[in-house]
């Protein structure tokens, strides 16, 4: 019986590298990798060895005869990929082995950011060099968007962090969380210039944490927010503010955008609170959602359904929410329902409206409605919450070049470029901070590997070495940021959160304040 890849696939491609018959596609070298919904196992070529299931970091691979009812559809999805892509074949062609360059043995590397891009950069550096590596994150807890961005009801996707946790325990790795990189020395930040003096190479894996604006009247009303802020709030990111919702509201939210993040937000908002109570959603979010109980979400797509940015797996996830109806309207072809009044409280719905865009938001002291242009016709939609999910930008870092027009760091082959387009020696950018906010874990893994390979080429060619003595950075960090957290502190926070969750029958109960995290880390944080 062949194995089958299911919805929670993160495109890590660890399964590809262990398959003895090369029957998992697309591979990192093939078209579609990084943009494909999931990877796919060829049912005709699979030999049922199970190596892929053992290698999968998110438990997304199962024998076909052991799939649950909701995952049975993935048998056909895996098989259909090979019928629809006749040029993709399983089996091996000639194997090409990489050239291993000769490198200095005492390289010092810094990685800023602990999301998937930073994690895969770390793994590649450890695998391909003998360098010592210091890993930074501005929060006490590592994980980046895996911890702060993956929806609470997708716990298996977060399991990818287990593979990175093993790396953090490597004797060549030093963790330094609760440390921010920037220009504010008085606030305890470490500057990019200081990193370049103490490390031979610095990889910036800082993601894209800022949202793009709609540019409409009323966008700044209470009740109007970004998906970035909303996701951070319900995922317990310290300092993230929740939405302002009226006690006598309509019970409807409007989301602008149809990407995977927009669908995640819609699913969380409309899911029955009792289902979310079994996840690691922040207590502050669960309390508000119980009180307000949003039961209808309208998603607006500026163009037609064929241009929607969500993946098929994310759309399918909406159809299995108990008691939730999913409706799709195309304003260019359908008569839209009247959404100017509050929806009935005895049903839960997710309503897609394509060829529609917001024109303005209205309300006295808080959002009450959104005017929508639906294929040339203006409609008012009663709503308590307006969420924009139309793209993301990286945040500039003082002391580093930044392209404000594109919202990312200027790079070529992963190398950071100065204002003249010349590569900054020893400075690299990986993931969304370099590529823009497109593609998921698999695409960022591939980019991280390619960028580390660029560093290996530079190091072999004679990259300028760090000017400071090897032990000097530890002294600088101790003086600058006394509350830095090392691996022991990170592990202590993790144990405390899991223990809190165990008492409530949940995976974990996250801390929502940095002070709480530092207290859990204990005095011997390093």
C-alpha positions in Angstrom: 0.0 0.0 0.0 1.6 3.3 -1.1 2.2 6.2 1.3 0.3 9.5 0.9 1.2 13.1 1.7 -1.6 15.0 3.4 -2.6 18.6 4.0 -0.1 19.5 6.8 2.9 19.0 4.4 5.3 21.9 4.9 7.4 21.2 1.8 10.5 20.7 3.9 11.6 18.1 1.4 13.3 15.9 4.0 11.2 13.1 2.6 12.6 13.7 -0.9 16.2 13.2 0.2 15.5 9.8 1.9 13.3 8.2 -0.7 15.2 5.3 -2.3 13.3 5.4 -5.5 12.9 9.2 -6.0 9.1 9.0 -6.1 8.3 12.3 -4.3 7.8 15.4 -6.4 8.3 18.2 -7.1 11.8 18.1 -5.7 13.7 21.3 -4.8 15.3 21.2 -8.3 12.0 20.9 -10.2 9.4 23.5 -11.3 6.7 24.1 -8.8 8.7 23.4 -5.7 8.0 26.2 -3.1 4.7 27.1 -4.8 3.1 23.7 -5.0 0.3 23.1 -2.5 2.0 19.9 -1.1 4.5 17.4 -2.3 3.2 14.2 -3.9 4.1 10.5 -3.7 3.9 8.5 -7.0 1.6 5.6 -6.1 2.9 3.5 -8.9 6.6 3.9 -7.9 6.2 3.9 -4.1 7.7 0.7 -2.5 6.0 1.2 0.8 9.3 1.5 2.8 8.1 4.3 5.1 11.4 6.2 5.1 9.5 9.4 4.1 7.1 9.1 7.0 10.0 8.8 9.4 11.7 11.8 7.9 8.7 14.1 7.8 9.0 16.8 10.5 5.3 17.5 10.6 3.7 14.0 10.5 2.0 14.6 7.2 2.7 11.2 5.5 0.7 8.0 6.1 0.0 4.7 4.5 -3.1 5.0 2.3 -5.0 2.4 4.2 -4.5 4.3 7.5 -5.9 7.6 6.4 -8.8 9.1 8.3 -12.0 10.0 6.5 -11.1 13.7 6.1 -7.7 12.8 4.5 -9.0 10.1 2.0 -9.1 12.8 -0.7 -5.3 13.0 -0.6 -5.0 9.6 -2.2 -6.5 11.0 -5.4 -4.6 14.3 -5.0 -1.2 12.6 -4.9 -2.1 10.3 -7.9 -3.6 13.2 -9.9 -0.3 15.1 -9.7 1.4 12.5 -11.8 -1.4 12.2 -14.3 -1.5 16.0 -14.8 2.3 16.3 -15.0 3.4 13.7 -17.5 6.9 15.2 -17.7 7.5 14.2 -14.0 8.9 10.8 -13.6 10.1 8.7 -10.6 13.4 6.8 -10.5 17.0 8.0 -10.6 19.0 9.7 -13.4 22.7 10.5 -13.1 23.6 11.7 -9.6 25.7 14.9 -9.5 27.8 15.4 -6.4 28.5 18.9 -5.1 32.1 20.2 -4.9 33.1 20.6 -1.3 35.3 23.8 -0.9 38.2 23.9 1.5 37.3 26.4 4.3 38.9 27.9 7.4 38.2 25.7 10.5 37.6 28.6 12.9 34.8 30.5 11.1 32.3 32.4 13.2 28.8 32.9 11.9 25.8 34.8 13.2 22.2 34.1 12.3 19.6 36.7 13.1 16.1 35.2 13.3 14.8 31.8 14.3 12.0 31.1 11.8 12.3 28.4 9.2 14.7 30.4 7.0 17.1 30.9 9.9 16.7 27.3 11.0 17.5 25.9 7.6 20.4 28.3 7.2 21.7 27.1 10.6 21.4 23.4 9.6 23.2 24.0 6.3 26.0 25.9 8.0 26.4 23.1 10.6 26.3 20.4 7.9 28.7 22.0 5.5 31.3 23.8 7.8 33.0 23.5 11.1 31.9 27.0 12.1 30.7 28.1 15.5 27.3 29.8 15.2 25.5 32.3 17.4 21.7 32.5 16.8 19.8 35.7 17.7 16.1 36.4 18.2 14.5 39.6 19.5 12.0 37.5 21.6 13.0 35.1 24.4 11.3 32.2 22.5 12.6 31.0 19.1 10.4 30.0 16.2 9.6 33.1 14.2 6.5 32.7 12.2 6.2 29.0 13.2 5.4 30.1 16.7 3.9 33.5 15.9 2.3 32.9 12.5 1.1 29.3 12.1 -2.6 29.0 13.1 -3.3 27.4 16.5 -5.4 24.7 14.9 -2.5 23.5 12.7 -0.3 22.0 15.4 1.5 19.5 13.2 3.0 22.3 11.1 4.7 23.6 14.2 6.5 20.3 14.7 9.1 21.5 12.2 10.6 23.3 15.2 11.6 20.0 16.7 14.2 19.6 14.0 15.6 23.1 14.8 15.6 22.4 18.5 18.1 19.6 17.9 20.4 22.1 16.2 20.1 24.6 19.0 21.7 21.9 21.3 24.7 21.4 19.0 27.9 22.2 21.0 28.9 24.6 18.2 25.7 26.7 18.6 25.1 29.5 21.1 21.6 30.8 21.5 21.1 34.5 22.3 17.4 35.3 22.4 15.7 38.4 23.8 18.4 40.2 21.8 17.5 42.7 19.1 19.7 43.8 16.3 19.5 47.6 15.5 20.9 51.0 16.1 19.6 51.7 19.6 22.5 50.9 21.8 21.0 52.5 24.8 18.0 50.1 24.6 20.4 47.1 24.6 20.5 46.5 20.8 23.5 45.0 19.0 24.4 47.0 15.9 25.0 45.4 12.5 28.5 47.0 12.5 29.2 45.2 15.8 28.1 41.9 14.3 30.3 42.4 11.3 33.3 43.0 13.6 32.8 39.9 15.6 31.6 37.4 13.0 32.9 36.3 9.6 29.4 36.1 8.2 26.0 37.3 9.3 22.8 35.9 7.9 19.7 38.0 8.4 16.5 35.9 8.5 14.2 38.5 9.9 11.1 37.8 7.8 8.4 40.3 6.7 6.6 41.5 9.8 4.9 44.7 8.5 1.6 44.8 6.6 0.7 46.9 3.6 -2.1 49.4 4.0 -5.4 49.6 2.0 -5.2 53.3 1.5 -9.0 53.9 2.1 -10.9 56.3 4.3 -11.7 55.0 7.8 -8.8 52.4 7.7 -7.6 53.8 11.1 -10.9 53.2 12.9 -10.9 51.0 16.0 -11.9 47.6 14.7 -9.7 47.9 11.6 -6.4 46.0 11.8 -3.9 44.0 9.8 -3.7 40.2 9.6 -0.1 40.6 10.9 -1.3 42.2 14.1 -4.3 39.9 14.5 -2.3 36.7 14.0 0.4 38.0 16.5 -2.4 38.7 19.0 -4.0 35.3 18.9 -0.7 33.6 18.8 0.4 35.2 22.0 3.2 37.4 20.7 4.2 39.8 23.5 3.0 43.4 23.0 0.5 42.5 20.2 -2.7 44.4 20.7 -6.1 42.8 20.1 -8.9 44.2 18.0 -11.5 46.5 19.5 -14.9 44.9 19.0 -18.2 46.4 20.2 -20.3 44.4 22.7 -23.4 45.0 20.6 -21.8 44.3 17.3 -23.0 42.5 14.1 -20.9 39.4 14.6 -19.4 39.8 11.1 -15.8 40.3 10.0 -14.5 41.5 6.6 -11.1 40.3 5.4 -9.5 41.9 2.4 -7.3 39.3 0.6 -7.6 35.6 -0.4 -4.2 34.2 0.5 -3.5 31.5 2.9 -3.1 33.9 5.8 -6.5 35.4 5.1 -8.0 31.9 5.1 -6.2 31.1 8.4 -7.7 34.2 10.0 -11.2 33.5 8.7 -11.0 30.0 10.0 -9.9 31.1 13.5 -12.5 33.9 13.7 -15.5 31.7 12.7 -14.5 28.4 14.4 -16.6 27.6 17.4 -14.6 28.8 20.5 -14.9 25.4 22.1 -12.8 23.9 19.3 -10.1 26.6 19.7 -10.0 26.0 23.5 -8.1 22.7 22.8 -5.3 24.5 20.9 -2.5 26.8 22.0 -4.4 30.0 21.0 -3.6 32.8 23.4 -6.0 33.0 26.4 -6.6 36.7 25.7 -7.9 35.8 22.2 -10.0 32.9 23.3 -11.7 35.1 25.9 -12.6 37.8 23.4 -13.7 35.3 20.7 -16.0 33.6 23.3 -17.5 36.9 24.3 -18.0 38.4 20.8 -18.5 35.1 18.9 -18.0 36.2 15.3 -20.1 33.8 13.2 -19.7 35.2 9.7 -16.6 36.2 7.8 -16.6 37.8 4.3 -13.4 37.6 2.3 -12.9 40.1 -0.5 -10.9 39.2 -3.6 -10.0 42.1 -6.0 -10.0 39.8 -9.0 -11.7 36.6 -10.1 -11.7 33.2 -8.3 -9.0 31.9 -10.7 -6.5 34.4 -9.3 -7.1 33.6 -5.6 -3.7 33.2 -3.8 -4.8 30.5 -1.4 -3.7 26.9 -1.9 -6.2 24.1 -2.4 -5.3 22.5 1.0 -6.1 25.7 2.8 -9.5 26.0 1.1 -10.3 22.4 1.9 -9.5 23.1 5.6 -12.5 25.5 5.6 -14.9 22.8 4.5 -14.3 20.5 7.5 -15.0 23.1 10.2 -18.0 21.7 12.1 -21.1 23.7 11.5 -19.6 26.2 9.1 -20.9 26.8 5.6 -18.6 28.0 2.9 -20.2 30.1 0.1 -18.4 31.5 -3.0 -19.7 34.5 -5.0 -18.3 36.2 -8.1 -19.5 39.8 -8.2 -18.9 39.9 -11.9 -21.4 37.0 -12.5 -23.6 36.6 -9.4 -26.2 38.7 -7.6 -24.7 39.3 -4.2 -26.7 38.7 -1.0 -27.6 41.6 1.2 -24.9 42.0 3.8 -26.0 45.4 5.1 -27.6 43.9 8.2 -26.1 41.6 10.9 -26.1 38.0 9.9 -28.4 35.5 11.7 -26.9 34.2 15.0 -28.0 30.6 14.4 -25.4 29.9 11.6 -21.7 30.2 10.9 -20.6 31.1 7.4 -17.5 32.0 5.4 -18.5 34.0 2.3 -16.0 34.6 -0.5 -16.8 37.6 -2.7 -14.5 37.9 -5.8 -14.2 40.9 -8.1 -14.8 43.1 -5.0 -12.7 45.6 -3.1 -13.2 47.9 -0.1 -13.7 51.6 -0.8 -14.2 53.0 2.7 -14.8 52.1 6.3 -17.4 53.8 8.5 -18.2 54.2 12.2 -18.3 56.9 14.9 -16.0 55.6 17.5 -15.5 52.1 16.1 -16.0 50.3 12.8 -19.6 49.6 11.9 -19.6 49.0 8.2 -17.5 48.7 5.0 -18.4 50.1 1.6 -17.5 47.5 -1.1 -17.2 48.0 -4.8 -18.5 44.8 -6.2 -17.9 44.8 -10.0 -18.9 48.4 -10.2 -21.8 48.2 -7.7 -21.4 49.8 -4.3 -22.6 47.7 -1.3 -22.5 48.4 2.4 -21.4 45.4 4.6 -22.2 45.6 8.3 -19.0 44.5 10.2 -17.3 44.8 13.5 -13.8 43.9 12.2 -11.9 44.8 9.0 -8.7 42.8 8.4 -6.3 43.7 5.6 -4.2 40.7 4.3 -2.8 42.1 1.1 0.9 41.5 1.5 3.8 42.1 3.9 7.0 44.1 4.1 10.2 43.6 6.1 11.1 46.1 8.8 14.3 48.1 8.1 17.2 47.6 10.4 19.3 50.6 11.3 22.7 50.3 9.8 21.7 48.0 6.9 20.7 48.9 3.3 17.0 48.6 2.6 14.8 49.0 -0.4 11.8 50.9 0.8 9.9 50.6 -2.5 9.8 46.8 -2.4 9.8 46.5 1.4 12.8 44.1 1.5 16.6 44.1 1.7 18.4 44.4 -1.6 20.2 41.2 -2.4 21.9 39.3 -5.3 22.2 35.6 -4.8 21.5 36.1 -1.1 24.3 38.6 -0.7 23.3 42.0 0.8 23.9 44.9 -1.5 24.9 48.5 -0.6 23.5 51.6 -2.2 25.8 51.2 -5.2 24.7 47.6 -5.8 28.0 46.1 -4.5 27.8 43.1 -2.2 28.5 43.9 1.5 31.3 41.4 2.5 30.0 38.8 4.9 26.4 40.0 5.0 23.6 37.7 3.7 19.8 37.8 3.8 17.5 34.7 3.6 13.8 34.0 3.2 11.1 36.6 3.0 13.4 39.4 4.0 15.3 38.8 0.7 12.6 37.3 -1.5 9.5 39.1 -0.5 6.5 37.5 1.2 5.9 34.7 -1.3 6.3 30.9 -0.9 6.2 28.8 2.3 8.6 26.8 4.3 9.9 24.8 1.3 10.7 27.8 -0.8 12.5 29.5 2.2 14.5 26.3 2.9 15.7 26.2 -0.7 16.7 29.9 -0.6 18.5 29.4 2.8 20.5 26.6 1.3 21.4 28.5 -1.8 22.5 31.5 0.3 24.7 29.5 2.5 26.3 28.0 -0.6 27.0 31.6 -1.7 28.7 32.1 1.6 30.8 28.9 1.2 31.9 30.2 -2.2 32.9 33.5 -0.7 34.7 32.0 2.3 36.7 29.7 0.0 37.6 32.7 -2.2 39.0 34.6 0.8 36.2 36.4 2.6 37.5 39.1 5.0 37.7 37.7 8.5 36.2 39.2 11.7 38.4 41.8 13.3 37.5 41.1 17.0 39.0 38.3 19.1 36.9 35.1 19.3 35.8 35.7 22.9 35.1 39.4 22.6 31.5 39.1 21.6 30.5 37.3 24.8 31.8 40.2 26.8 30.0 42.7 24.6 26.7 40.8 24.9 27.0 40.5 28.7 27.5 44.3 29.0 24.9 45.3 26.5 22.0 42.9 27.2 22.0 41.3 30.6 18.7 39.7 30.0 19.8 37.6 27.0 18.4 34.1 27.1 20.4 31.0 26.1 19.3 27.5 25.4 18.7 26.5 29.0 16.4 29.4 29.5 14.6 28.6 26.2 14.1 25.1 27.4 12.8 26.2 30.8 10.2 28.5 29.1 9.1 25.6 26.9 8.7 23.3 29.9 6.6 25.9 31.8 4.3 26.5 28.9 3.7 22.8 28.3 3.1 22.2 32.0 0.5 25.1 32.0 -1.2 23.5 29.0 -1.2 20.0 30.5 -3.3 21.2 33.4 -5.9 22.5 30.9 -5.7 19.6 28.4 -4.0 21.8 25.8 -0.6 21.5 24.0 0.7 24.5 25.9 -0.5 27.8 27.4 1.8 30.5 26.0 3.2 33.4 28.0 2.1 36.7 26.5 4.6 39.0 28.3 8.4 39.1 28.0 8.6 39.5 31.8 6.7 36.2 32.3 9.1 34.5 29.8 12.2 35.8 31.6 10.8 34.7 35.0 10.2 31.2 33.6 13.7 31.1 32.1 15.1 31.7 35.6 18.2 33.4 36.8 20.6 31.0 35.0 19.1 31.9 31.6 22.3 31.2 29.7 
